[in-house]
Amino acid sequence: MQFDEIVREFVDRVEIPDLDKVAVIDQLLSMPRNLRSPYKGLMDYWAKAQGKIRWGEKTPGNLFYADVINEMFPDAVFIHMIRDPRAGVYSMEQVWFFPEDVIFNALSRHKHMTVGRSILEGAVPADRILTLRYEDLVADPVPVVKRVCEFVGEAYHEQMMSYYKGADQHMRSDAAADFNALATRPISASETDKWRSGLTRAELEAIELICGEEMSEFRYERVTSKASPLVKLRVRIKEAYWQKQESKNRDNRHFTVRYKMFSGIQRRLGIRPQRRKPVGVA
């Protein structure tokens, strides 16, 4: 594929409100012809359009490409946000682009915290990585935000805590109403412990079995002592299926199972299982 085609396809796939795609394409085609230019050029254009002098990018899957990003942007700094895997899995259960399968989602969290983190820490010098716990941010936001500002070399301003005002104007409507809804509200700890009532005992046993080492490292206390034999069996069966799918998609670092086992058979039979109802929703 020629560079011109890459640029046009790249910009065509971007969904940014009020983006003048024709102007962006013209600008990108005038830049040096390498893989860094379209990415940097688009982000620079968007930042300037919003009156900003600096931009950041927060796609979670980019953790698996930290080495590539570091080569493209050797002066970049990386903020690695850690979250209690039980809360992370519960959150994944509520959105359409992850399977409603606790074990698969726990395996995905585990992959981020092992494979993804290994890539990040193996490619980027330690002084350019800041690791934070999500729970510390929502419990006491200002000190954590000040720490981030110091790390990235920016002055802290109180207006930073009002980021949510008008945030919906800068994202797709479906994102603002669904999986990015929290970005349109003030920082709050209200979501932190929903997993406690939203996950069953067996589900907690499975998550803590899969993610136990990371939980201990980042000071997340277990609520189960050990997994039952039945939970262990279910985990082993799904781990085997997961590993088989990983092997088939080994060229995709960010691959994760996004469907339930036997979902293809269920679709052919016309079975449409309902997603779990979030805690607090009538």
C-alpha positions, 0 to 999 in steps of 0.5 A, spaced: 500 500 500 502 506 498 503 512 503 498 516 500 493 510 501 495 509 508 494 516 510 487 516 507 485 510 510 488 512 516 484 519 517 478 515 514 477 511 520 478 516 525 472 518 528 473 525 531 467 530 532 468 536 527 474 534 524 476 537 517 478 530 514 480 533 507 485 539 510 488 533 515 489 529 509 493 535 505 497 536 511 499 529 512 501 528 505 506 534 506 509 531 511 515 526 511 513 519 509 514 515 515 509 511 519 510 516 525 508 522 521 500 520 520 499 519 527 503 525 530 500 530 524 493 528 526 494 529 533 498 535 532 492 538 528 487 536 533 490 539 539 491 545 535 484 545 533 482 545 541 487 550 543 492 546 546 499 545 545 500 538 547 496 531 546 496 525 549 493 518 547 490 513 552 488 507 548 489 501 553 491 496 547 497 500 546 500 497 552 502 492 547 506 496 542 510 500 547 516 498 544 514 501 537 511 507 540 517 508 544 521 508 537 516 513 534 516 518 539 523 517 543 521 523 548 514 520 550 513 519 557 508 513 559 503 513 565 501 506 566 494 506 570 493 499 574 486 497 577 484 492 581 482 486 576 476 485 580 473 492 578 476 491 571 473 485 570 466 487 572 467 493 568 468 489 562 462 485 563 458 491 562 460 493 555 459 490 548 466 489 546 468 484 551 465 477 552 460 476 558 465 471 561 469 473 567 474 468 566 476 470 559 476 477 561 480 476 567 485 472 562 485 479 558 487 483 565 492 478 566 495 479 559 495 486 560 499 486 567 504 481 565 505 481 557 503 488 556 507 490 562 513 486 560 513 490 553 513 497 556 518 496 562 523 492 557 522 498 552 522 504 556 527 507 561 524 507 568 524 514 569 519 515 563 514 511 566 509 513 571 505 507 575 499 509 578 493 505 582 486 507 579 483 507 586 489 512 589 486 517 583 479 517 585 480 516 593 484 523 593 485 526 586 488 532 587 495 529 589 495 524 584 494 529 578 499 534 581 504 528 581 502 526 574 503 534 572 510 534 575 512 527 571 510 530 564 513 537 566 506 541 566 504 546 571 498 544 575 491 548 575 485 547 578 481 547 572 484 541 570 479 538 575 473 541 571 475 536 565 469 533 565 465 540 563 464 539 555 467 533 555 462 530 551 463 535 545 470 531 544 467 524 543 462 520 539 455 520 542 455 513 543 462 513 547 459 519 552 453 515 553 456 508 554 463 506 555 466 513 556 460 516 560 465 517 566 469 522 563 463 526 563 463 526 570 467 529 576 472 524 579 469 519 583 470 513 587 463 511 586 465 505 581 470 503 585 467 497 589 461 495 585 464 489 583 463 486 591 456 486 590 456 485 582 460 479 582 459 472 585 463 468 590 465 463 584 467 469 579 471 472 585 475 465 586 476 465 578 479 472 578 483 471 584 486 465 581 488 468 575 490 475 577 493 473 584 500 475 583 498 482 580 493 483 586 499 481 591 504 486 588 499 492 588 496 491 594 489 488 593 487 484 598 483 478 596 476 476 599 477 469 597 482 464 601 482 459 595 478 457 589 474 451 589 475 445 585 469 446 580 472 453 579 479 451 578 476 446 572 472 451 569 479 456 569 483 450 566 478 449 560 477 456 558 485 457 559 486 452 554 481 455 549 484 461 550 491 459 549 489 456 542 486 462 540 492 466 542 496 461 538 492 462 532 492 470 532 500 470 535 501 475 530 496 480 533 499 482 540 493 485 543 489 479 541 484 477 546 478 473 546 472 477 545 466 472 545 463 466 549 465 459 548 460 456 543 457 463 541 458 461 534 453 455 535 448 460 539 448 465 534 446 459 529 441 457 533 438 464 534 440 464 542 441 471 544 443 471 551 442 477 555 448 481 558 448 482 566 445 488 569 449 493 572 449 494 579 444 499 581 440 499 575 433 497 576 
